[in-house]
């Protein structure tokens, strides 16, 4: 079982590595920026990133910390290539 301190320490790692929060019900929440998470004593609030600005959220969800079963590292997203180029 994770504590709020465990989750906070994981989100404060530098450099930040994107993380997936997995819950006891099987839900998964991918976090690509630590600014979109607020950690409370008993729950965490996770913001779902806006398409226009990934550092701002469009909606959020609350997850009880007692239901967090795993924190999995995710690969860092690949930045888009200049001028909309696509790989061949």
N, C-alpha and C positions, 0 to 999 in steps of 0.2 A: 504494500500500500504506500502511496506517495503522500507527502505532507506539502503544505503550501510553500515551505522553505525549499523543498526538493525542486518543485516546479519553478519557483523564482530563480534558483541557482542555475537551472538548465536554460532559462530564457536570458539570463545575464551573461552567459558564456561569450567570450570575445575571441575570435570573430564569431558572430552569431551564425548558427547552423539551423536551417529550417527544421521544424519538428512536427511530428504527427502525434496528437493526443488521442489515445484509444480508450474507450470507456467499457465498462462491464456489459453494456447492452450491445456492444459491437460498433457503436458510432465512432467515426473518425473525424478529427478536425485538424486540418493542415495549417500551420502557422509559418508564414514567410517573413513576418516582421514583428519583433517583440513589442512594438508600440500598440499593437492591436489586442493586447491581453492585459487584463487587470486581475490581480490575484488577491483574493480575500482569504479569510481564515478557514472558511468551509467550502467556498466555491470559486471558480474562475469564470470570468466573462471573456468570451472570445469574439472578436469582431470579424465579420466576413468582409474581406477587402473589396473596395470599390474598384471597378474597372478603370475609371478615369485616374484615380490616385490610389495605388495600392497601400499607402500609409494611412488611409482613411477608411472607415468601415461604412457599409451600406445597411447592415443589420448585425445583430449580435445574438449570442446564445449564452446561457449559463450552464455550467457543468459542475456538479458536486464533486469535490476533490476525492471523496471516499469512493467514487465510481471510476476514477482514473486508474486504468490497469497497466498502461504502457506509455512511454514517451519514446518515439522512434525517430531517429535522424532521417531527414529527407535530403535528396540531392539539391544543391542550390539551383534555382531556376537559371536557365541560359538566357543571357541578355539578348534582345533582338539585334539583328545585324543592321548596320546603317542603311538608311534610305529604303527600308522595307525589303531588302534583298533576302532571298531565300537560298538555303543551301542546295546545291545540285547533287 
